[in-house]
């Protein structure tokens, strides 16, 4: 009898003590209800509950949680179905609201995110969705916070992991990309050809100009050389003539100085006559003024005779 | 020989407490040790032993309360979002009255409301934190 009572007492005490002392780890929080009504939050550390009267309804994890939303088909403004794959990061910030405001905040967060996503993407065109990550995140932030404020949950961020357009659209995009690239290639090639031709023509032009200029210069120089040569030749001749004339004058002057002025002339004329008469022609015509000169120097003629007889 | 059994139970509970850190196992363990003491004095009186152990365990549990208060007061990890109030932020999306905008506090973006319209780039101070929405005011007002 005593044994049974002892065992019962021990069991009851064990249960009571276990219900009374609660240690809550960091970043977790318990919601305490006293007789079914919300009473307080169990904060991290050592906590004492009144057994039987107070009860922990639920523990919440306050760390940031992740929920992966499986690929969803969303229709864009231009009626393209895209598969969108997102990850949601959220955090319980109001444990009371998370307990009493919504029955299951995890699925709530998932559903509101996909619904909002669908709504936002439905207002965008395909090309915008592929590049407008920033805009999506801004729009989604406001829309989600408005909804989750009452749930005690804050959606930290919604990351779009992947946006997949349907296969045929993807092919079309590929084709477009290829066409654009080949267009660029062709344009570049044409431009290169154009530049090549222009450069060649320019080179040709310049070479021709240079050649012509060279020729011109060469001719000018040649002409100049010729001119200078002729001038120099003429100068030389003139000098030579002058020199000859000078020499002649000198001779005549010397002869005159020697007093042989006219007589020498007559003598020379005769010398020349005799030379002529010795030639094969036996008739000699003498100009009359020469005869006059001869006459004027008759005295010399006498002298000649005397010489001949000798 | 009953005291040996109590001693073994007490030791086992204390060892279990060391591994799990639940605290109530420690009190139960000490209760079991007290019971062992009573069993040594009154070897044939099981009820007295059980009552003595239980009273000790319950008394220790009740006495935990001031200890708990002291533990609670000690410093623990603080989530960054717990002390957002009073921090400075920057408006990144215009806030109109009655419509939420976005502010950046630290490295995080928050939806925010305000009683006055605020434009992008304006510095603000957080005056209240809701669950997911901040209440902000123009910086330098206080």
Interface residues (C-beta under 8 A of the other chain):
Chain A: X2 X3 X5 X6 X7 X9 X10 X12 X13 X14 X16 X17 X18 X20 X21 X23 X26 X27 X43 X44 X45 X46 X47 X48 X62 X91 X93 X94 X97 X138 X141 X142 X144 X145 X146 X148 X149 X150 X151 X152 X153 X154 X155 X156 X157
Chain B: X21 X22 X23 X24 X27 X28 X31 X45 X46 X47 X49 X50 X51 X53 X54 X57 X58 X61 X64 X65 X67 X68 X71 X72 X74 X76 X77 X79 X81 X93 X100 X101 X102 X108 X109 X110 X111 X130 X131 X132 X133
